[in-house]
Amino acid sequence: MFEDENHERSEPKDLTAWTQNFGLEFPSALDPYLLLGSFFSKSNAPFNMVVDLATMKITYTQEGLMDTGPDNPSFSAIVQTQ
């Protein structure tokens, strides 16, 4: 999360509210200075990324809304291997 609902830099409370409001069951990150902006176009937000914590390699990326459930076989396959 890089912006709040007013398009200002996000804060930890914004990320907490976002993950609770949408019932996210996976780790989310706060990026108020949009340091990850080199990986995606801000106009295509949200940006989703899976990082293998053992190697710190990015194993999956997708711009825009995404299905994180079993109906998205690409995402499910990546998550199951980690």
Backbone as a chain_set.jsonl record, in Angstrom:
{"seq": "MFEDENHERSEPKDLTAWTQNFGLEFPSALDPYLLLGSFFSKSNAPFNMVVDLATMKITYTQEGLMDTGPDNPSFSAIVQTQ", "coords": {"N": [[0.846, -1.164, 0.0], [0.637, 2.136, -0.949], [-0.673, 4.552, -0.946], [-3.188, 6.424, 0.837], [-6.785, 6.656, 1.21], [-7.163, 9.257, 0.421], [-5.249, 9.801, -1.402], [-2.813, 10.384, -0.291], [0.43, 9.809, 1.229], [0.63, 6.557, 2.518], [0.136, 5.201, 5.826], [1.076, 3.128, 8.664], [-1.392, 2.616, 10.017], [-3.228, 2.8, 7.948], [-2.626, 0.592, 6.351], [-3.21, -1.468, 8.145], [-5.983, -1.064, 8.498], [-6.843, -1.53, 5.851], [-6.117, -4.244, 5.345], [-7.657, -5.498, 7.292], [-10.284, -4.669, 6.654], [-10.679, -5.879, 4.157], [-10.212, -8.483, 4.722], [-7.741, -9.773, 4.231], [-5.622, -12.548, 3.828], [-2.949, -12.872, 3.571], [0.474, -11.751, 3.715], [0.969, -8.23, 3.656], [2.356, -5.155, 2.411], [3.749, -1.98, 3.337], [4.427, 0.872, 1.492], [5.075, 3.806, 1.416], [6.614, 5.649, -0.014], [6.629, 4.765, -2.548], [8.636, 2.979, -3.493], [8.694, 0.575, -4.786], [7.738, 1.224, -7.206], [9.147, 1.02, -9.562], [8.594, -1.426, -10.57], [6.012, -1.456, -11.546], [3.268, 0.347, -13.097], [1.884, 3.128, -11.588], [-0.735, 3.794, -12.232], [-1.856, 1.352, -12.709], [-2.347, 0.157, -10.327], [-3.888, -2.05, -7.96], [-0.669, -3.543, -7.169], [0.607, -6.724, -7.164], [2.743, -8.994, -5.559], [4.75, -11.842, -5.074], [7.159, -12.978, -2.914], [9.873, -15.1, -2.511], [10.869, -15.917, 0.528], [13.111, -17.287, 1.383], [15.052, -17.002, -0.58], [14.731, -14.424, -1.366], [13.839, -13.776, -3.871], [11.725, -12.527, -6.419], [8.861, -14.192, -7.218], [6.418, -14.061, -8.435], [4.365, -11.723, -10.093], [1.767, -9.338, -10.548], [-0.156, -6.867, -12.055], [-2.916, -4.79, -11.179], [-6.293, -5.765, -10.174], [-6.582, -8.944, -8.615], [-7.296, -12.43, -8.437], [-6.854, -14.257, -5.622], [-7.413, -16.777, -4.967], [-8.25, -20.32, -5.416], [-9.119, -20.255, -8.039], [-7.289, -18.987, -9.56], [-4.91, -20.352, -11.122], [-2.152, -19.88, -11.662], [-1.235, -18.193, -9.591], [-1.918, -19.781, -7.374], [-0.254, -22.031, -7.77], [2.324, -20.951, -7.425], [2.221, -20.049, -4.746], [1.806, -22.454, -3.369], [4.245, -23.728, -3.617], [5.885, -22.492, -1.895]], "CA": [[0.0, 0.0, 0.0], [1.455, 3.336, -1.017], [-1.505, 5.726, -0.738], [-4.426, 6.252, 1.585], [-7.961, 6.942, 0.381], [-7.075, 10.644, -0.033], [-4.08, 9.845, -2.287], [-1.654, 10.829, 0.476], [1.288, 8.675, 1.614], [-0.008, 5.66, 3.485], [0.758, 5.014, 7.136], [0.76, 1.792, 9.18], [-2.818, 2.478, 10.34], [-3.943, 2.59, 6.689], [-2.415, -0.798, 5.956], [-3.974, -2.289, 9.095], [-7.405, -0.941, 8.147], [-7.044, -2.153, 4.538], [-6.067, -5.704, 5.452], [-8.799, -5.942, 8.092], [-11.528, -4.421, 5.903], [-10.818, -6.816, 3.054], [-9.965, -9.837, 5.202], [-6.59, -10.361, 3.531], [-5.016, -13.651, 4.567], [-1.556, -12.981, 3.159], [1.218, -10.558, 4.139], [0.884, -7.024, 2.834], [3.473, -4.262, 2.729], [3.57, -0.541, 3.294], [5.447, 1.485, 0.642], [4.585, 5.176, 1.259], [7.433, 6.418, -0.955], [6.486, 4.042, -3.812], [9.938, 2.459, -3.91], [8.464, -0.54, -5.708], [7.152, 1.781, -8.416], [9.9, 0.63, -10.762], [8.062, -2.716, -11.021], [4.665, -1.339, -12.103], [2.745, 1.685, -13.321], [0.982, 3.535, -10.507], [-2.11, 3.787, -12.744], [-2.319, -0.038, -12.747], [-2.451, -0.362, -8.956], [-2.844, -2.541, -7.079], [0.41, -4.387, -7.674], [0.741, -7.901, -6.308], [4.056, -9.613, -5.694], [5.084, -12.911, -4.139], [8.61, -13.051, -2.74], [10.371, -16.289, -1.819], [11.643, -15.358, 1.637], [14.382, -17.993, 1.531], [16.016, -16.492, -1.563], [14.352, -13.034, -1.619], [13.552, -13.609, -5.295], [10.327, -12.305, -6.776], [8.421, -15.37, -7.957], [5.144, -13.802, -9.103], [3.88, -10.35, -10.067], [0.58, -9.051, -11.354], [-0.729, -5.537, -11.875], [-4.38, -4.757, -11.185], [-6.984, -6.674, -9.267], [-6.26, -10.345, -8.885], [-7.943, -13.469, -7.647], [-5.826, -14.978, -4.869], [-7.965, -18.071, -4.588], [-7.957, -21.474, -6.255], [-9.493, -20.002, -9.432], [-6.139, -18.413, -10.232], [-3.931, -21.438, -11.036], [-0.772, -19.39, -11.629], [-0.95, -17.738, -8.24], [-1.994, -20.946, -6.465], [0.933, -22.865, -7.969], [3.467, -20.263, -6.816], [2.059, -20.026, -3.289], [1.932, -23.81, -2.842], [5.645, -24.171, -3.625], [6.664, -21.729, -0.918]], "C": [[0.895, 1.231, 0.0], [0.65, 4.609, -0.792], [-2.703, 5.398, 0.139], [-5.597, 6.644, 0.671], [-7.993, 8.386, -0.136], [-5.88, 10.881, -0.953], [-2.862, 10.478, -1.62], [-0.814, 9.597, 0.816], [0.601, 7.853, 2.698], [0.829, 5.552, 4.755], [0.388, 3.622, 7.633], [-0.721, 1.6, 9.493], [-3.653, 2.244, 9.079], [-3.828, 1.144, 6.234], [-3.203, -1.74, 6.857], [-5.45, -2.258, 8.74], [-7.71, -1.661, 6.842], [-7.102, -3.678, 4.669], [-7.234, -6.241, 6.271], [-10.104, -5.78, 7.327], [-11.752, -5.445, 4.804], [-10.497, -8.256, 3.449], [-8.799, -10.522, 4.512], [-5.922, -11.401, 4.415], [-3.566, -13.87, 4.177], [-0.839, -11.702, 3.567], [1.068, -9.417, 3.134], [1.976, -6.07, 3.296], [3.08, -2.805, 2.567], [4.735, 0.054, 2.495], [5.062, 2.947, 0.376], [5.394, 6.042, 0.293], [7.464, 5.767, -2.336], [7.83, 3.576, -4.369], [9.806, 1.295, -4.872], [7.865, -0.072, -7.032], [7.91, 1.452, -9.682], [9.39, -0.691, -11.337], [6.701, -2.596, -11.691], [4.305, 0.128, -12.311], [1.724, 2.0, -12.23], [-0.476, 3.491, -10.961], [-2.691, 2.378, -12.82], [-2.429, -0.662, -11.366], [-3.81, -1.031, -8.765], [-1.812, -3.393, -7.817], [0.608, -5.516, -6.672], [2.052, -8.598, -6.608], [4.19, -10.721, -4.652], [6.597, -13.012, -4.117], [8.952, -14.326, -1.976], [11.297, -15.785, -0.711], [12.97, -16.071, 1.867], [15.456, -17.421, 0.615], [15.841, -14.996, -1.836], [14.172, -12.75, -3.102], [12.059, -13.411, -5.486], [9.894, -13.477, -7.652], [7.119, -15.161, -8.718], [4.835, -12.319, -9.002], [2.631, -10.246, -10.925], [0.097, -7.652, -11.021], [-2.247, -5.652, -11.922], [-4.975, -5.748, -10.206], [-6.681, -8.113, -9.623], [-7.022, -11.261, -7.947], [-6.848, -14.253, -6.945], [-6.295, -16.365, -4.451], [-7.619, -19.165, -5.576], [-8.342, -21.293, -7.722], [-8.386, -19.343, -10.234], [-5.013, -19.44, -10.151], [-2.48, -20.973, -10.995], [-0.377, -18.961, -10.245], [-0.941, -18.911, -7.276], [-0.762, -21.807, -6.575], [2.154, -22.241, -7.314], [3.382, -20.342, -5.305], [2.262, -21.418, -2.707], [3.376, -24.291, -2.795], [6.474, -23.459, -2.571], [6.278, -22.066, 0.494]], "O": [[1.793, 1.362, 0.832], [1.229, 5.65, -0.479], [-3.173, 4.261, 0.183], [-5.398, 6.929, -0.51], [-8.772, 8.7, -1.036], [-5.536, 12.026, -1.248], [-1.992, 11.036, -2.29], [-1.293, 8.469, 0.703], [0.065, 8.394, 3.665], [2.04, 5.776, 4.759], [-0.518, 2.995, 7.085], [-1.257, 0.517, 9.255], [-4.676, 1.561, 9.136], [-4.805, 0.542, 5.787], [-3.797, -2.706, 6.379], [-6.101, -3.302, 8.686], [-8.734, -2.336, 6.737], [-8.025, -4.318, 4.164], [-7.749, -7.32, 5.98], [-10.947, -6.676, 7.356], [-12.89, -5.84, 4.546], [-10.509, -9.15, 2.602], [-8.857, -11.72, 4.236], [-5.686, -11.168, 5.601], [-3.011, -14.94, 4.427], [-1.483, -10.669, 3.747], [1.045, -9.633, 1.923], [2.462, -6.161, 4.424], [2.206, -2.453, 1.774], [5.897, -0.228, 2.789], [4.754, 3.301, -0.762], [4.898, 7.069, -0.17], [8.242, 6.177, -3.197], [8.124, 3.751, -5.551], [10.698, 1.05, -5.684], [7.524, -0.893, -7.883], [7.366, 1.593, -10.777], [9.719, -1.038, -12.471], [6.264, -3.541, -12.347], [4.952, 1.026, -11.773], [0.806, 1.217, -11.986], [-1.361, 3.184, -10.163], [-3.902, 2.224, -12.98], [-2.587, -1.877, -11.244], [-4.791, -0.599, -9.369], [-2.048, -3.887, -8.919], [0.759, -5.277, -5.474], [2.425, -8.772, -7.768], [3.795, -10.556, -3.498], [7.241, -13.119, -5.16], [8.383, -14.595, -0.918], [12.387, -15.285, -0.989], [13.868, -15.505, 2.49], [16.628, -17.36, 0.985], [16.699, -14.372, -2.461], [14.333, -11.612, -3.542], [11.239, -14.035, -4.813], [10.488, -13.728, -8.701], [6.75, -15.986, -9.554], [5.019, -11.717, -7.944], [2.467, -10.976, -11.903], [-0.044, -7.293, -9.852], [-2.794, -6.507, -12.62], [-4.263, -6.47, -9.507], [-6.54, -8.458, -10.797], [-7.344, -10.9, -6.814], [-6.0, -14.854, -7.605], [-5.632, -17.04, -3.664], [-6.794, -18.968, -6.469], [-7.936, -22.092, -8.566], [-8.516, -19.157, -11.444], [-4.23, -19.408, -9.202], [-1.653, -21.617, -10.349], [0.698, -19.32, -9.764], [-0.04, -19.019, -6.444], [-0.261, -22.28, -5.555], [2.948, -22.954, -6.7], [4.37, -20.669, -4.647], [2.848, -21.542, -1.631], [3.699, -25.18, -2.006], [7.643, -23.79, -2.375], [6.84, -21.51, 1.437]]}, "num_chains": 1, "name": "protein.A"}
